[in-house]
Amino acid sequence: KGKWPALGRVREFRARARALVECVVDTHPGLAGPGAGQVAWDSPLWALFMGAEHQRIHVETSSVLFRELPLECVRQPAAWPAEHPSASAAAVPPAADPVPGRDFPEVSLVAHGGGLA
């Protein structure tokens, strides 16, 4: 049977992989300038987007599993930042309902006769 690599080797590999991905994100011409971010399934950059989506799915799955645990089994890691004041039950509610144009942009709909928009 195969043997798992040492934890230090795994961390080194992950650091190298992260550096490579960050380099691609920072320097690839398909991610900067006109048309950036318009990556089709047949682009080599598709793998980058699929990797990000794959990681997001792992985070989502973990969050569901954490919510299913009894509360006494879940602890906030010491390195996490403190909760934002608005997260507490004692947070003060807004003084009034949000007002279009002041608290968010007003949106007007435009009639369209069909076809591509």
N, CA, C and O atoms as a GROMACS GRO file, in nm:
protein
  468
    1LYS      N    1   0.083  -0.119   0.000
    1LYS     CA    2   0.000   0.000   0.000
    1LYS      C    3   0.088   0.125   0.000
    1LYS      O    4   0.202   0.123   0.046
    2GLY      N    5   0.032   0.231  -0.053
    2GLY     CA    6   0.104   0.358  -0.056
    2GLY      C    7   0.119   0.419   0.081
    2GLY      O    8   0.042   0.390   0.173
    3LYS      N    9   0.217   0.504   0.094
    3LYS     CA   10   0.243   0.569   0.221
    3LYS      C   11   0.213   0.718   0.206
    3LYS      O   12   0.252   0.779   0.106
    4TRP      N   13   0.146   0.776   0.302
    4TRP     CA   14   0.115   0.918   0.298
    4TRP      C   15   0.243   1.000   0.317
    4TRP      O   16   0.329   0.962   0.396
    5PRO      N   17   0.255   1.111   0.245
    5PRO     CA   18   0.374   1.196   0.264
    5PRO      C   19   0.370   1.264   0.401
    5PRO      O   20   0.264   1.278   0.462
    6ALA      N   21   0.486   1.307   0.446
    6ALA     CA   22   0.495   1.378   0.573
    6ALA      C   23   0.419   1.510   0.563
    6ALA      O   24   0.411   1.569   0.455
    7LEU      N   25   0.365   1.556   0.675
    7LEU     CA   26   0.287   1.680   0.678
    7LEU      C   27   0.366   1.798   0.623
    7LEU      O   28   0.310   1.880   0.550
    8GLY      N   29   0.492   1.808   0.654
    8GLY     CA   30   0.576   1.918   0.604
    8GLY      C   31   0.583   1.918   0.452
    8GLY      O   32   0.579   2.024   0.389
    9ARG      N   33   0.593   1.799   0.392
    9ARG     CA   34   0.598   1.790   0.244
    9ARG      C   35   0.465   1.831   0.183
    9ARG      O   36   0.461   1.896   0.078
   10VAL      N   37   0.356   1.794   0.248
   10VAL     CA   38   0.224   1.834   0.199
   10VAL      C   39   0.210   1.985   0.204
   10VAL      O   40   0.161   2.046   0.109
   11ARG      N   41   0.253   2.045   0.314
   11ARG     CA   42   0.244   2.192   0.326
   11ARG      C   43   0.331   2.262   0.223
   11ARG      O   44   0.291   2.364   0.167
   12GLU      N   45   0.450   2.208   0.198
   12GLU     CA   46   0.539   2.265   0.094
   12GLU      C   47   0.472   2.258  -0.043
   12GLU      O   48   0.476   2.354  -0.119
   13PHE      N   49   0.412   2.143  -0.074
   13PHE     CA   50   0.343   2.127  -0.202
   13PHE      C   51   0.229   2.227  -0.215
   13PHE      O   52   0.214   2.292  -0.319
   14ARG      N   53   0.149   2.240  -0.109
   14ARG     CA   54   0.036   2.334  -0.113
   14ARG      C   55   0.084   2.478  -0.131
   14ARG      O   56   0.022   2.556  -0.203
   15ALA      N   57   0.194   2.513  -0.067
   15ALA     CA   58   0.248   2.650  -0.080
   15ALA      C   59   0.296   2.674  -0.224
   15ALA      O   60   0.271   2.781  -0.280
   16ARG      N   61   0.363   2.575  -0.284
   16ARG     CA   62   0.408   2.589  -0.424
   16ARG      C   63   0.289   2.598  -0.518
   16ARG      O   64   0.288   2.679  -0.611
   17ALA      N   65   0.187   2.514  -0.495
   17ALA     CA   66   0.068   2.516  -0.581
   17ALA      C   67  -0.004   2.650  -0.570
   17ALA      O   68  -0.047   2.706  -0.671
   18ARG      N   69  -0.017   2.701  -0.448
   18ARG     CA   70  -0.083   2.830  -0.430
   18ARG      C   71  -0.006   2.942  -0.500
   18ARG      O   72  -0.066   3.027  -0.566
   19ALA      N   73   0.127   2.940  -0.488
   19ALA     CA   74   0.209   3.043  -0.553
   19ALA      C   75   0.191   3.037  -0.704
   19ALA      O   76   0.185   3.141  -0.770
   20LEU      N   77   0.184   2.918  -0.759
   20LEU     CA   78   0.166   2.902  -0.904
   20LEU      C   79   0.029   2.956  -0.947
   20LEU      O   80   0.020   3.028  -1.046
   21VAL      N   81  -0.076   2.921  -0.874
   21VAL     CA   82  -0.211   2.969  -0.907
   21VAL      C   83  -0.216   3.121  -0.896
   21VAL      O   84  -0.273   3.187  -0.983
   22GLU      N   85  -0.159   3.177  -0.790
   22GLU     CA   86  -0.158   3.324  -0.774
   22GLU      C   87  -0.084   3.390  -0.889
   22GLU      O   88  -0.125   3.496  -0.936
   23CYS      N   89   0.025   3.330  -0.935
   23CYS     CA   90   0.101   3.384  -1.047
   23CYS      C   91   0.015   3.385  -1.174
   23CYS      O   92   0.013   3.484  -1.247
   24VAL      N   93  -0.056   3.276  -1.199
   24VAL     CA   94  -0.144   3.270  -1.317
   24VAL      C   95  -0.252   3.377  -1.307
   24VAL      O   96  -0.277   3.448  -1.404
   25VAL      N   97  -0.315   3.390  -1.192
   25VAL     CA   98  -0.421   3.490  -1.173
   25VAL      C   99  -0.366   3.632  -1.193
   25VAL      O  100  -0.432   3.716  -1.254
   26ASP      N  101  -0.247   3.656  -1.143
   26ASP     CA  102  -0.188   3.791  -1.150
   26ASP      C  103  -0.134   3.827  -1.288
   26ASP      O  104  -0.127   3.945  -1.322
   27THR      N  105  -0.094   3.727  -1.368
   27THR     CA  106  -0.020   3.758  -1.490
   27THR      C  107  -0.081   3.709  -1.620
   27THR      O  108  -0.039   3.754  -1.727
   28HIS      N  109  -0.177   3.620  -1.616
   28HIS     CA  110  -0.229   3.564  -1.741
   28HIS      C  111  -0.305   3.670  -1.821
   28HIS      O  112  -0.392   3.738  -1.765
   29PRO      N  113  -0.274   3.686  -1.950
   29PRO     CA  114  -0.342   3.788  -2.030
   29PRO      C  115  -0.492   3.766  -2.043
   29PRO      O  116  -0.566   3.862  -2.069
   30GLY      N  117  -0.539   3.644  -2.027
   30GLY     CA  118  -0.682   3.616  -2.034
   30GLY      C  119  -0.759   3.664  -1.913
   30GLY      O  120  -0.882   3.659  -1.911
   31LEU      N  121  -0.687   3.711  -1.811
   31LEU     CA  122  -0.752   3.758  -1.688
   31LEU      C  123  -0.731   3.907  -1.666
   31LEU      O  124  -0.762   3.959  -1.558
   32ALA      N  125  -0.679   3.976  -1.767
   32ALA     CA  126  -0.656   4.121  -1.754
   32ALA      C  127  -0.689   4.188  -1.886
   32ALA      O  128  -0.672   4.130  -1.993
   33GLY      N  129  -0.736   4.309  -1.878
   33GLY     CA  130  -0.763   4.386  -1.999
   33GLY      C  131  -0.900   4.357  -2.059
   33GLY      O  132  -0.984   4.296  -1.994
   34PRO      N  133  -0.921   4.402  -2.182
   34PRO     CA  134  -1.051   4.385  -2.248
   34PRO      C  135  -1.089   4.237  -2.260
   34PRO      O  136  -1.008   4.154  -2.300
   35GLY      N  137  -1.213   4.209  -2.226
   35GLY     CA  138  -1.262   4.070  -2.235
   35GLY      C  139  -1.218   3.981  -2.122
   35GLY      O  140  -1.244   3.861  -2.125
   36ALA      N  141  -1.151   4.036  -2.021
   36ALA     CA  142  -1.102   3.955  -1.910
   36ALA      C  143  -1.218   3.887  -1.838
   36ALA      O  144  -1.326   3.944  -1.823
   37GLY      N  145  -1.195   3.765  -1.796
   37GLY     CA  146  -1.294   3.692  -1.720
   37GLY      C  147  -1.397   3.619  -1.806
   37GLY      O  148  -1.481   3.546  -1.754
   38GLN      N  149  -1.390   3.638  -1.938
   38GLN     CA  150  -1.482   3.568  -2.027
   38GLN      C  151  -1.414   3.438  -2.071
   38GLN      O  152  -1.362   3.429  -2.182
   39VAL      N  153  -1.416   3.341  -1.984
   39VAL     CA  154  -1.344   3.216  -2.006
   39VAL      C  155  -1.446   3.108  -2.045
   39VAL      O  156  -1.537   3.078  -1.968
   40ALA      N  157  -1.431   3.051  -2.163
   40ALA     CA  158  -1.520   2.946  -2.211
   40ALA      C  159  -1.469   2.810  -2.165
   40ALA      O  160  -1.354   2.797  -2.121
   41TRP      N  161  -1.554   2.709  -2.176
   41TRP     CA  162  -1.518   2.576  -2.127
   41TRP      C  163  -1.398   2.517  -2.199
   41TRP      O  164  -1.330   2.430  -2.144
   42ASP      N  165  -1.368   2.562  -2.322
   42ASP     CA  166  -1.256   2.506  -2.396
   42ASP      C  167  -1.125   2.583  -2.375
   42ASP      O  168  -1.024   2.554  -2.439
   43SER      N  169  -1.127   2.681  -2.284
   43SER     CA  170  -1.007   2.758  -2.252
   43SER      C  171  -0.923   2.684  -2.148
   43SER      O  172  -0.979   2.620  -2.059
   44PRO      N  173  -0.790   2.691  -2.158
   44PRO     CA  174  -0.706   2.632  -2.052
   44PRO      C  175  -0.734   2.695  -1.915
   44PRO      O  176  -0.711   2.631  -1.812
   45LEU      N  177  -0.785   2.819  -1.913
   45LEU     CA  178  -0.817   2.884  -1.785
   45LEU      C  179  -0.940   2.824  -1.720
   45LEU      O  180  -0.967   2.850  -1.602
   46TRP      N  181  -1.016   2.743  -1.794
   46TRP     CA  182  -1.136   2.681  -1.737
   46TRP      C  183  -1.098   2.599  -1.613
   46TRP      O  184  -1.173   2.597  -1.515
   47ALA      N  185  -0.982   2.533  -1.616
   47ALA     CA  186  -0.938   2.453  -1.502
   47ALA      C  187  -0.922   2.538  -1.376
   47ALA      O  188  -0.951   2.492  -1.266
   48LEU      N  189  -0.876   2.663  -1.393
   48LEU     CA  190  -0.862   2.753  -1.279
   48LEU      C  191  -0.997   2.781  -1.214
   48LEU      O  192  -1.011   2.777  -1.092
   49PHE      N  193  -1.097   2.810  -1.298
   49PHE     CA  194  -1.230   2.840  -1.246
   49PHE      C  195  -1.294   2.716  -1.184
   49PHE      O  196  -1.363   2.725  -1.083
   50MET      N  197  -1.272   2.600  -1.246
   50MET     CA  198  -1.325   2.476  -1.190
   50MET      C  199  -1.259   2.444  -1.056
   50MET      O  200  -1.325   2.394  -0.965
   51GLY      N  201  -1.130   2.472  -1.043
   51GLY     CA  202  -1.062   2.451  -0.915
   51GLY      C  203  -1.119   2.539  -0.806
   51GLY      O  204  -1.138   2.493  -0.693
   52ALA      N  205  -1.148   2.664  -0.839
   52ALA     CA  206  -1.208   2.755  -0.740
   52ALA      C  207  -1.347   2.707  -0.701
   52ALA      O  208  -1.383   2.710  -0.583
   53GLU      N  209  -1.425   2.663  -0.798
   53GLU     CA  210  -1.559   2.611  -0.769
   53GLU      C  211  -1.551   2.484  -0.685
   53GLU      O  212  -1.631   2.465  -0.593
   54HIS      N  213  -1.455   2.399  -0.714
   54HIS     CA  214  -1.437   2.276  -0.637
   54HIS      C  215  -1.407   2.308  -0.490
   54HIS      O  216  -1.462   2.246  -0.399
   55GLN      N  217  -1.319   2.406  -0.468
   55GLN     CA  218  -1.286   2.447  -0.331
   55GLN      C  219  -1.409   2.504  -0.261
   55GLN      O  220  -1.432   2.476  -0.143
   56ARG      N  221  -1.488   2.585  -0.334
   56ARG     CA  222  -1.610   2.644  -0.276
   56ARG      C  223  -1.706   2.535  -0.231
   56ARG      O  224  -1.769   2.547  -0.126
   57ILE      N  225  -1.717   2.428  -0.310
   57ILE     CA  226  -1.806   2.318  -0.274
   57ILE      C  227  -1.759   2.252  -0.144
   57ILE      O  228  -1.841   2.216  -0.060
   58HIS      N  229  -1.627   2.236  -0.127
   58HIS     CA  230  -1.575   2.179  -0.002
   58HIS      C  231  -1.611   2.268   0.117
   58HIS      O  232  -1.651   2.218   0.222
   59VAL      N  233  -1.595   2.398   0.101
   59VAL     CA  234  -1.627   2.491   0.210
   59VAL      C  235  -1.776   2.483   0.243
   59VAL      O  236  -1.814   2.480   0.360
   60GLU      N  237  -1.861   2.479   0.141
   60GLU     CA  238  -2.005   2.470   0.163
   60GLU      C  239  -2.042   2.341   0.235
   60GLU      O  240  -2.122   2.342   0.328
   61THR      N  241  -1.983   2.229   0.192
   61THR     CA  242  -2.011   2.101   0.256
   61THR      C  243  -1.968   2.103   0.402
   61THR      O  244  -2.042   2.056   0.489
   62SER      N  245  -1.851   2.158   0.429
   62SER     CA  246  -1.803   2.166   0.567
   62SER      C  247  -1.896   2.251   0.652
   62SER      O  248  -1.925   2.215   0.767
   63SER      N  249  -1.943   2.363   0.598
   63SER     CA  250  -2.032   2.449   0.677
   63SER      C  251  -2.162   2.377   0.712
   63SER      O  252  -2.215   2.396   0.822
   64VAL      N  253  -2.214   2.295   0.622
   64VAL     CA  254  -2.335   2.218   0.651
   64VAL      C  255  -2.307   2.117   0.762
   64VAL      O  256  -2.387   2.101   0.854
   65LEU      N  257  -2.192   2.050   0.754
   65LEU     CA  258  -2.158   1.952   0.857
   65LEU      C  259  -2.139   2.019   0.993
   65LEU      O  260  -2.182   1.964   1.095
   66PHE      N  261  -2.077   2.137   0.997
   66PHE     CA  262  -2.061   2.208   1.124
   66PHE      C  263  -2.196   2.244   1.185
   66PHE      O  264  -2.215   2.234   1.306
   67ARG      N  265  -2.291   2.285   1.099
   67ARG     CA  266  -2.423   2.325   1.152
   67ARG      C  267  -2.499   2.206   1.210
   67ARG      O  268  -2.588   2.225   1.293
   68GLU      N  269  -2.465   2.086   1.168
   68GLU     CA  270  -2.533   1.967   1.219
   68GLU      C  271  -2.478   1.920   1.352
   68GLU      O  272  -2.539   1.836   1.419
   69LEU      N  273  -2.362   1.971   1.391
   69LEU     CA  274  -2.302   1.931   1.518
   69LEU      C  275  -2.372   1.997   1.636
   69LEU      O  276  -2.427   2.106   1.622
   70PRO      N  277  -2.373   1.932   1.752
   70PRO     CA  278  -2.422   1.999   1.872
   70PRO      C  279  -2.334   2.122   1.900
   70PRO      O  280  -2.213   2.117   1.879
   71LEU      N  281  -2.393   2.229   1.945
   71LEU     CA  282  -2.322   2.355   1.965
   71LEU      C  283  -2.199   2.340   2.055
   71LEU      O  284  -2.098   2.406   2.034
   72GLU      N  285  -2.208   2.253   2.156
   72GLU     CA  286  -2.094   2.237   2.248
   72GLU      C  287  -1.973   2.173   2.180
   72GLU      O  288  -1.863   2.174   2.235
   73CYS      N  289  -1.992   2.117   2.061
   73CYS     CA  290  -1.881   2.055   1.987
   73CYS      C  291  -1.813   2.152   1.890
   73CYS      O  292  -1.713   2.117   1.827
   74VAL      N  293  -1.865   2.274   1.878
   74VAL     CA  294  -1.812   2.370   1.781
   74VAL      C  295  -1.746   2.485   1.857
   74VAL      O  296  -1.805   2.544   1.948
   75ARG      N  297  -1.623   2.516   1.819
   75ARG     CA  298  -1.551   2.628   1.880
   75ARG      C  299  -1.495   2.717   1.771
   75ARG      O  300  -1.457   2.671   1.664
   76GLN      N  301  -1.491   2.846   1.800
   76GLN     CA  302  -1.431   2.941   1.706
   76GLN      C  303  -1.280   2.935   1.721
   76GLN      O  304  -1.229   2.947   1.833
   77PRO      N  305  -1.206   2.915   1.612
   77PRO     CA  306  -1.060   2.912   1.623
   77PRO      C  307  -1.006   3.042   1.682
   77PRO      O  308  -1.057   3.150   1.652
   78ALA      N  309  -0.903   3.032   1.764
   78ALA     CA  310  -0.845   3.149   1.831
   78ALA      C  311  -0.794   3.253   1.732
   78ALA      O  312  -0.794   3.372   1.763
   79ALA      N  313  -0.750   3.210   1.614
   79ALA     CA  314  -0.694   3.304   1.516
   79ALA      C  315  -0.800   3.380   1.437
   79ALA      O  316  -0.766   3.473   1.363
   80TRP      N  317  -0.927   3.345   1.451
   80TRP     CA  318  -1.032   3.415   1.377
   80TRP      C  319  -1.052   3.554   1.434
   80TRP      O  320  -1.035   3.574   1.554
   81PRO      N  321  -1.089   3.650   1.350
   81PRO     CA  322  -1.117   3.785   1.402
   81PRO      C  323  -1.246   3.785   1.484
   81PRO      O  324  -1.329   3.695   1.472
   82ALA      N  325  -1.259   3.886   1.566
   82ALA     CA  326  -1.380   3.899   1.648
   82ALA      C  327  -1.501   3.922   1.558
   82ALA      O  328  -1.487   3.969   1.445
   83GLU      N  329  -1.620   3.888   1.609
   83GLU     CA  330  -1.742   3.912   1.533
   83GLU      C  331  -1.760   4.061   1.507
   83GLU      O  332  -1.724   4.146   1.588
   84HIS      N  333  -1.817   4.090   1.391
   84HIS     CA  334  -1.853   4.229   1.361
   84HIS      C  335  -1.965   4.269   1.456
   84HIS      O  336  -2.052   4.187   1.486
   85PRO      N  337  -1.966   4.394   1.504
   85PRO     CA  338  -2.071   4.436   1.599
   85PRO      C  339  -2.213   4.411   1.549
   85PRO      O  340  -2.303   4.388   1.630
   86SER      N  341  -2.234   4.415   1.418
   86SER     CA  342  -2.369   4.395   1.366
   86SER      C  343  -2.416   4.251   1.380
   86SER      O  344  -2.534   4.223   1.361
   87ALA      N  345  -2.325   4.158   1.414
   87ALA     CA  346  -2.364   4.018   1.426
   87ALA      C  347  -2.424   3.986   1.562
   87ALA      O  348  -2.486   3.881   1.578
   88SER      N  349  -2.410   4.073   1.659
   88SER     CA  350  -2.459   4.041   1.793
   88SER      C  351  -2.609   4.066   1.802
   88SER      O  352  -2.665   4.147   1.729
   89ALA      N  353  -2.673   3.994   1.894
   89ALA     CA  354  -2.818   4.008   1.912
   89ALA      C  355  -2.853   4.147   1.963
   89ALA      O  356  -2.966   4.193   1.948
   90ALA      N  357  -2.755   4.214   2.024
   90ALA     CA  358  -2.781   4.347   2.079
   90ALA      C  359  -2.759   4.457   1.975
   90ALA      O  360  -2.768   4.576   2.006
   91ALA      N  361  -2.729   4.418   1.851
   91ALA     CA  362  -2.706   4.519   1.747
   91ALA      C  363  -2.830   4.605   1.730
   91ALA      O  364  -2.943   4.555   1.734
   92VAL      N  365  -2.809   4.732   1.711
   92VAL     CA  366  -2.919   4.826   1.696
   92VAL      C  367  -2.977   4.814   1.556
   92VAL      O  368  -2.903   4.819   1.458
   93PRO      N  369  -3.110   4.798   1.544
   93PRO     CA  370  -3.169   4.789   1.410
   93PRO      C  371  -3.160   4.922   1.338
   93PRO      O  372  -3.142   5.026   1.403
   94PRO      N  373  -3.171   4.922   1.205
   94PRO     CA  374  -3.164   5.049   1.133
   94PRO      C  375  -3.277   5.142   1.176
   94PRO      O  376  -3.384   5.096   1.214
   95ALA      N  377  -3.251   5.273   1.171
   95ALA     CA  378  -3.348   5.372   1.216
   95ALA      C  379  -3.471   5.375   1.125
   95ALA      O  380  -3.581   5.406   1.172
   96ALA      N  381  -3.454   5.344   0.999
   96ALA     CA  382  -3.567   5.349   0.906
   96ALA      C  383  -3.541   5.251   0.793
   96ALA      O  384  -3.431   5.199   0.777
   97ASP      N  385  -3.645   5.229   0.714
   97ASP     CA  386  -3.630   5.143   0.597
   97ASP      C  387  -3.535   5.210   0.499
   97ASP      O  388  -3.529   5.333   0.493
   98PRO      N  389  -3.460   5.132   0.421
   98PRO     CA  390  -3.371   5.191   0.322
   98PRO      C  391  -3.450   5.271   0.219
   98PRO      O  392  -3.563   5.237   0.185
   99VAL      N  393  -3.390   5.378   0.171
   99VAL     CA  394  -3.455   5.467   0.076
   99VAL      C  395  -3.385   5.456  -0.060
   99VAL      O  396  -3.264   5.475  -0.069
  100PRO      N  397  -3.463   5.426  -0.167
  100PRO     CA  398  -3.402   5.421  -0.301
  100PRO      C  399  -3.338   5.554  -0.336
  100PRO      O  400  -3.394   5.660  -0.308
  101GLY      N  401  -3.221   5.549  -0.397
  101GLY     CA  402  -3.151   5.670  -0.435
  101GLY      C  403  -3.060   5.722  -0.325
  101GLY      O  404  -2.963   5.793  -0.354
  102ARG      N  405  -3.089   5.689  -0.201
  102ARG     CA  406  -3.003   5.729  -0.090
  102ARG      C  407  -2.921   5.611  -0.040
  102ARG      O  408  -2.799   5.620  -0.026
  103ASP      N  409  -2.989   5.499  -0.013
  103ASP     CA  410  -2.923   5.383   0.043
  103ASP      C  411  -2.883   5.280  -0.062
  103ASP      O  412  -2.799   5.194  -0.037
  104PHE      N  413  -2.942   5.289  -0.178
  104PHE     CA  414  -2.907   5.202  -0.290
  104PHE      C  415  -2.952   5.269  -0.418
  104PHE      O  416  -3.044   5.352  -0.416
  105PRO      N  417  -2.888   5.235  -0.530
  105PRO     CA  418  -2.924   5.303  -0.656
  105PRO      C  419  -3.066   5.267  -0.700
  105PRO      O  420  -3.112   5.155  -0.680
  106GLU      N  421  -3.133   5.364  -0.761
  106GLU     CA  422  -3.264   5.336  -0.819
  106GLU      C  423  -3.242   5.267  -0.953
  106GLU      O  424  -3.151   5.301  -1.028
  107VAL      N  425  -3.327   5.170  -0.981
  107VAL     CA  426  -3.316   5.095  -1.105
  107VAL      C  427  -3.443   5.115  -1.183
  107VAL      O  428  -3.553   5.098  -1.130
  108SER      N  429  -3.428   5.151  -1.310
  108SER     CA  430  -3.547   5.162  -1.394
  108SER      C  431  -3.539   5.052  -1.501
  108SER      O  432  -3.431   5.020  -1.551
  109LEU      N  433  -3.654   4.997  -1.533
  109LEU     CA  434  -3.659   4.892  -1.633
  109LEU      C  435  -3.676   4.954  -1.770
  109LEU      O  436  -3.738   5.059  -1.787
  110VAL      N  437  -3.618   4.888  -1.868
  110VAL     CA  438  -3.624   4.934  -2.005
  110VAL      C  439  -3.702   4.832  -2.087
  110VAL      O  440  -3.673   4.712  -2.081
  111ALA      N  441  -3.801   4.879  -2.164
  111ALA     CA  442  -3.879   4.788  -2.247
  111ALA      C  443  -3.788   4.727  -2.354
  111ALA      O  444  -3.701   4.794  -2.408
  112HIS      N  445  -3.810   4.600  -2.383
  112HIS     CA  446  -3.727   4.530  -2.481
  112HIS      C  447  -3.819   4.444  -2.566
  112HIS      O  448  -3.902   4.369  -2.513
  113GLY      N  449  -3.805   4.453  -2.695
  113GLY     CA  450  -3.894   4.382  -2.784
  113GLY      C  451  -3.863   4.235  -2.806
  113GLY      O  452  -3.934   4.169  -2.881
  114GLY      N  453  -3.762   4.183  -2.744
  114GLY     CA  454  -3.727   4.042  -2.759
  114GLY      C  455  -3.591   4.025  -2.824
  114GLY      O  456  -3.527   4.123  -2.862
  115GLY      N  457  -3.548   3.905  -2.836
  115GLY     CA  458  -3.417   3.878  -2.894
  115GLY      C  459  -3.308   3.888  -2.790
  115GLY      O  460  -3.334   3.880  -2.670
  116LEU      N  461  -3.186   3.905  -2.837
  116LEU     CA  462  -3.073   3.916  -2.745
  116LEU      C  463  -3.066   4.056  -2.684
  116LEU      O  464  -3.090   4.155  -2.753
  117ALA      N  465  -3.034   4.063  -2.559
  117ALA     CA  466  -3.019   4.193  -2.493
  117ALA      C  467  -2.874   4.214  -2.456
  117ALA      O  468  -2.839   4.318  -2.400
   0.00000   0.00000   0.00000
